[in-house]
Structures are given as structure tokens and as C-alpha cells.
Amino acid sequence: MPTTPLVLRLLTSNEVEDGAMLVARGMRDNPANMRVFRISDRAQRSRMMERFFTPVLRSLYRRGLVLGAVRSNRLVGICGMARPGFCQPGTIEKIRILPAAVIGNPIPTPLRLLSWVGEWARRDPFEPHWHLGPVAVEPELQGCGIGTAMLHTVCAFVDNTGGPAYLETDKSENVRLYQRFGFTVMESAEVLGVPNWFMFRTANANAKTKSSIETEASESPAAPAPHPISTGAHSD
Ligand SMILES: CC(C)(COP(=O)(O)OP(=O)(O)OC[C@H]1O[C@@H](n2cnc3c(N)ncnc32)[C@H](O)[C@@H]1OP(=O)(O)O)[C@@H](O)C(=O)NCCC(=O)NCCS
């Protein structure tokens, strides 16, 4: 068990690029990314994903919150969430993201990307909700409780707002993790031939937790404790 505390806090705008690099490393072996990018070299796949996730995370930063898990000044985990009513990027944001999907990739890649995000978007619940993702932990630190700590914080925050939450995932192990936090599978379907799960968490009307911006987290999944984050305002 690491002794250095894990700090959970909102990323600043200057940290978003680091966040995108972490998302690319953390998610480079996920089935959907392997299928969309179809780059066998892991480092190269990670680079192309980083290029794509940088504008995606910038857009998310504007539309919601980007929570970071930081240990010893190193970003080790990330959880983005779009605020209710802002699940999808607007037209200008889409235009900003497009070059990152097109440049340097063969033509089928942006087409697969479009198909993937389209399949996800058309399943977005009508009910206003917090939309989680991307969620990623540094590969060599996965399985050590960082994701659990982030989800405690995020769920406490969501409960504070009284709203439901929703996410998509492409790994069955993740379904188990999210189920522990009260998410249930609304639908499962293949997207580009990859199994995906669409999960919803109802609002917790009994939540009593109050907010604070920065918090130290327990990484022991056996000792859950709510770790609230601040409301919509960014610290920069
Ligand atoms: C999913 C993820 C964020 C979870 O964070 P984490 O710190 O590894 O998770 P924790 O240690 O807190 O919890 C472990 C649980 O996470 C799930 N899990 C998913 N991927 C895992 C991995 N690569 N290693 C270990 N656990 C993983 C399992 O349910 C596990 O529970 P179990 O031990 O009972 O099987 C992280 O593993 C990750 O970045 N995975 C790759 C990217 C990804 O799939 N992101 C989610 C997209 S929706």
C-alpha cells in the first residue's frame, strides 16, 4: 500500500494536455481504441490517441469537470465528466476535434471514430445527467485503488447535485467496478464489433455530503469514504 497520499482535485487548464497523455496511455489497450485506431504498435497508437484526446479533453473541460488523481505531484488518474445537458460537444468544438481525428490517420480511422461516437451519442439518456468519461489510470498503477478513489469522489459529488450519472464502457471488468458504485447496465451492444455496456446510476436523494475542493483519498477499496469535489467552477 503506497504511503504517499493520493490527492483528488480538479485539473487546471494547463494540465489538460498531461491529462490527455494519461488517457492515451491508460486506454491504449482498450478494445474500442484498438478497433478504431488499428495501429499495432502500442507507442504509436498511444501517440495518435493522445492527439485525439487532447481536444476532446479540452472540450470536456469547458463542458464539465476534469478530476485528476495526483500523487507526489504526478498525475496518475483522470476522470472527466460532462455536466447535465452538455454531453455532446457543440459544432465549434467538433470542428476543433476533427483535425486531430483526420491528420496523420488513414481515411477509415476518422470514419470509424465517427461511427463509434455516433453509436454512443444516440444512446445518451434524455434525462439530464452527469456523463462520465474518459476514466483512466496510469497503466502500471491500475488495480491499486486509484479508480475506486476517483469514483468515490465523483459519485459523492454527483449525489450532492442530486442528479443521475451515465457512462459507456468497453470492458467487462469495468462493468463490475461501476456496479459497485450503483451503476446498472441499461443496454449492452456491439459497436464496431466490440461489446459495449451503457450504464446508468440513479440520483441518490439521501446524499448528505458537503463539498470541498481538494481531498486526500484512501486507495483501499475496502475502506470506502466519500471524497467530494467542488462545484462547476474551475480553479484557473
Ligand atoms: C478502469 C480503471 C479506471 C479502474 O481504475 P483502477 O485504479 O485500475 O481500479 P481499482 O484498483 O480502484 O479497482 C479495481 C477494479 O477495477 C476493475 N478493473 C478494470 N480494469 C482493470 C485493470 N486493468 N486492472 C485492475 N482492475 C481493473 C476491476 O473491476 C477491478 O475490480 P476486481 O479487482 O474486483 O476485478 C483503470 O483500470 C483503467 O484505467 N483501465 C484502462 C482504461 C479503462 O478501461 N477505463 C475505463 C473506461 S470506461
The ligand as a Gaussian input file, in Angstrom:
#p B3LYP/6-31G(d) Opt

LIG

0 1
 C      -10.853000       1.172000     -15.229000
 C       -9.807000       1.877000     -14.355000
 C      -10.010000       3.371000     -14.434000
 C      -10.047000       1.437000     -12.906000
 O       -9.083000       2.064000     -12.095000
 P       -8.135000       1.155000     -11.177000
 O       -7.376000       2.044000     -10.301000
 O       -7.386000       0.222000     -12.027000
 O       -9.248000       0.333000     -10.366000
 P       -9.243000      -0.094000      -8.842000
 O       -7.925000      -0.671000      -8.469000
 O       -9.734000       1.013000      -7.998000
 O      -10.381000      -1.195000      -8.809000
 C      -10.148000      -2.437000      -9.365000
 C      -11.332000      -2.832000     -10.184000
 O      -11.343000      -2.148000     -11.413000
 C      -11.689000      -3.026000     -12.477000
 N      -10.603000      -3.002000     -13.457000
 C      -10.767000      -2.622000     -14.743000
 N       -9.599000      -2.622000     -15.383000
 C       -8.669000      -3.030000     -14.519000
 C       -7.264000      -3.228000     -14.623000
 N       -6.597000      -3.020000     -15.782000
 N       -6.587000      -3.632000     -13.544000
 C       -7.236000      -3.848000     -12.371000
 N       -8.576000      -3.665000     -12.205000
 C       -9.299000      -3.261000     -13.275000
 C      -11.998000      -4.360000     -11.864000
 O      -13.398000      -4.393000     -11.626000
 C      -11.294000      -4.294000     -10.546000
 O      -12.011000      -4.996000      -9.576000
 P      -11.645000      -6.517000      -9.241000
 O      -10.283000      -6.470000      -8.645000
 O      -12.705000      -6.942000      -8.315000
 O      -11.627000      -7.254000     -10.521000
 C       -8.368000       1.501000     -14.778000
 O       -8.151000       0.112000     -14.576000
 C       -8.039000       1.849000     -16.214000
 O       -7.543000       2.930000     -16.487000
 N       -8.286000       0.897000     -17.151000
 C       -7.990000       1.103000     -18.555000
 C       -8.847000       2.214000     -19.160000
 C      -10.319000       1.959000     -18.955000
 O      -10.842000       0.884000     -19.201000
 N      -11.009000       2.999000     -18.488000
 C      -12.430000       2.973000     -18.218000
 C      -13.182000       3.289000     -19.427000
 S      -14.931000       3.381000     -19.080000

